[in-house]
């Protein structure tokens, strides 16, 4: 496979001498190359080339060459990127492994080879799908690909930025600046207040960043299956105000999701409003009592 070839033509006539040399491609028109054939004739397309030599007496002879492996087309590389069986988009966070496979959109002859490099490093030969199974930093990692046809025509360089994050985000829930976060398996109604309170929820993720913070207000302790299938989550947009009503109780279940799809679930401990004064029996307020 090659991009071009040079045909060497020798024409001679011992009696009347060479009058002209012509060439045509396939069934096209004859082209005279008498003045240039001595330097060779350049072929840049596939086809059958017929050469004809005339002498000054009008005699001629033809000879043909057939080319089928001329390839001057420029490869065009596309990167097939997948994660979890679905297409992956450059620069988008994911918590799954990413597989990169280069393909050539041009129908080049022979075998197209590929090279790649990572974050501007050294070019290396590509042999099989590249799997990114480790987390990246916040900027991601840039993979560049280039193709070379069997006739040594090179493609433009194409790139893709991969971002992977499998670390779950963090979060907290506070009342009066004190954390009331509790393990899901250890929730009790052990917090008591006798006045209105404000509930604040925070989320944090150092890699892909927080995508959403949602909460669910419940008056009962939920088991794992209930929490997993729970619908009706509410987006957290700011401080939640709870008005004190005697014997009212609540738990806030929280779901923090980062941009890669990692989820952290946690809850507050159970809160109970108690507005009823305690009762003292056995004495009367303001009375005097004496002992011996």
Buried (B, 14 or more C-beta within 10 A) or exposed (E): BBEEBEBEBEBEBEEEEBBBBBBBBEEEEEEEBBEEBEEEBEBEEBBEBBBBBBBEEEEEEEEEBEBEEBBBBEBBBEBEBBBEEEEBEBEBBBBBBBBBBBBBEBEBBEEBBBBBBBEEEEEEEBEEEBEBEEBBEEEBBBBBBBBBBBBEBEBEBBEBBBBBBBBBBBBBBBBEEEEBBBEBEEBEBEBEBEEEBEBBBBBBBEBBBBBBBBBBBBEEBBEEEEBEEBEEBEEBEEEBEBEEEEEBBBBBBBBBBBBBBBBBBBBBBBBBBBEEEEEEEEEEEEEEEEEE
